[in-house]
Amino acid sequence: MTKNMKKLIVSMLPLLFAASLAQAECTKLPSADRLDFGVKTGLQEYDCPKAADPIALKIQQVENKQSDASALAQNLKGDPELRSSMALIVDESTGEIIYSKNAEYRTSIASITKLMTAMVTLDSGLPLTDKITISNDDIDRVKGTHSRLKIGLALTRRELLHLALMSSENRAASALARSYPGGTHAFVAAMNRKAERLGMHNTHFADSSGLRSENQSTAEDLARMVRAAHTYPIIHELTTTASYDLQMPIYKHARSLAHRKLVLRNVAFRNTNKLVREKQWQIGISKTGFINEAGHCLVMQATIANQALIIVLLDSAGKYTRIEDAVRVKHWLESNSKPPRRVS
């Protein structure tokens, strides 16, 4: 061994020691989270300090690029005149902010919460074919919302995911959390842990459905969540389904109420975002939300004018304002992408 090689090994010892300490300080998680938008890393099975978290470093790299305005942002003219109180449009591939309106303000996010519910459920690795029975514990006692999922109905975990994401069924989201190892409390803790590791430092989750106003975030943080959720093919599939027919048991009354026959009937559930049914939209992720404290909300990953974008619209005053704002965004970007007309 040469002297130069010995010097090199000696100089590397402090770095190797520091790396071993960093891993020693990490806590082993029961299952690996997708912390880096689908890219596997050696640290993904550990709950590590921020300095050792690979996803925090990746997000920081993306955010550092945001100060350099690209040609897309520089060439945009006019204003989409969005009516949502908070809005953010982000280039999905670079993280560049194309449009921002009160994006740093923290607010209730209602059923946008269910995107995190889906990610934590899928991260757990629990079989999607497992049957879960809707129970009294899944009744909404916060807002008193109605559900077509009757007590005693047994659905697979995949069916519950589908209904929670597409039709925003609150009982479905509750059942997913309740059936998690350790129950609802452990599930919500996993939601907050994943949010922190995704760099959503201004976000807090209190339940799996979004019914509680304590589920709060910012448009900036939600853009991170949408970007992460878009790496899950099943979330793309379930959030962009226009409708879904589910076989549900009903009682068919005979002439005498003493004799009732149990039969199955197809019950149609529809996507809460009507834009997924329109051919002119190319949507990769979609989720709506509403409670009084949050207003009407909409988040999407969509391709507009050949650009993959993340759109966050929060606290829209009217039921249709969020949809109208999304249409305004589309028209604004498409009008800016058209070449100027030649004057002869």
Stockholm file with secondary structure:
# STOCKHOLM 1.0

chainA/1-344         MTKNMKKLIVSMLPLLFAASLAQAECTKLPSADRLDFGVKTGLQEYDCPKAADPIALKIQQVENKQSDASALAQNLKGDPELRSSMALIVDESTGEIIYSKNAEYRTSIASITKLMTAMVTLDSGLPLTDKITISNDDIDRVKGTHSRLKIGLALTRRELLHLALMSSENRAASALARSYPGGTHAFVAAMNRKAERLGMHNTHFADSSGLRSENQSTAEDLARMVRAAHTYPIIHELTTTASYDLQMPIYKHARSLAHRKLVLRNVAFRNTNKLVREKQWQIGISKTGFINEAGHCLVMQATIANQALIIVLLDSAGKYTRIEDAVRVKHWLESNSKPPRRVS
#=GR chainA/1-344 SS CCHHHHHHHHHHHHHHHHHHHHHHTSEECSSCCCCSTTCCCTTTTEECCGGGCHHHHHHHHHHHHTTSCCHHHHHCCSCCCCCSSEEEEEETTTCCEEEEESTTCCEECGGGGHHHHHHHHHHTTCCTTCEEECCGGGSCCSSCCCCSSCTTCEEEHHHHHHHHHHSCCHHHHHHHHHTSTTHHHHHHHHHHHHHHHTTCTTCBCSCSSSCSTTCEECHHHHHHHHHHHTTCHHHHHHHTCSEEEEEEEEEEECSSTTCEEEEEEEEEEECSCGGGGCTTCCEEEEEEEEETTTEEEEEEEEEETTEEEEEEEEEESSTTHHHHHHHHHHHHHHHHHSCCCCCC
#=GC SS_cons         CCHHHHHHHHHHHHHHHHHHHHHHTSEECSSCCCCSTTCCCTTTTEECCGGGCHHHHHHHHHHHHTTSCCHHHHHCCSCCCCCSSEEEEEETTTCCEEEEESTTCCEECGGGGHHHHHHHHHHTTCCTTCEEECCGGGSCCSSCCCCSSCTTCEEEHHHHHHHHHHSCCHHHHHHHHHTSTTHHHHHHHHHHHHHHHTTCTTCBCSCSSSCSTTCEECHHHHHHHHHHHTTCHHHHHHHTCSEEEEEEEEEEECSSTTCEEEEEEEEEEECSCGGGGCTTCCEEEEEEEEETTTEEEEEEEEEETTEEEEEEEEEESSTTHHHHHHHHHHHHHHHHHSCCCCCC
//
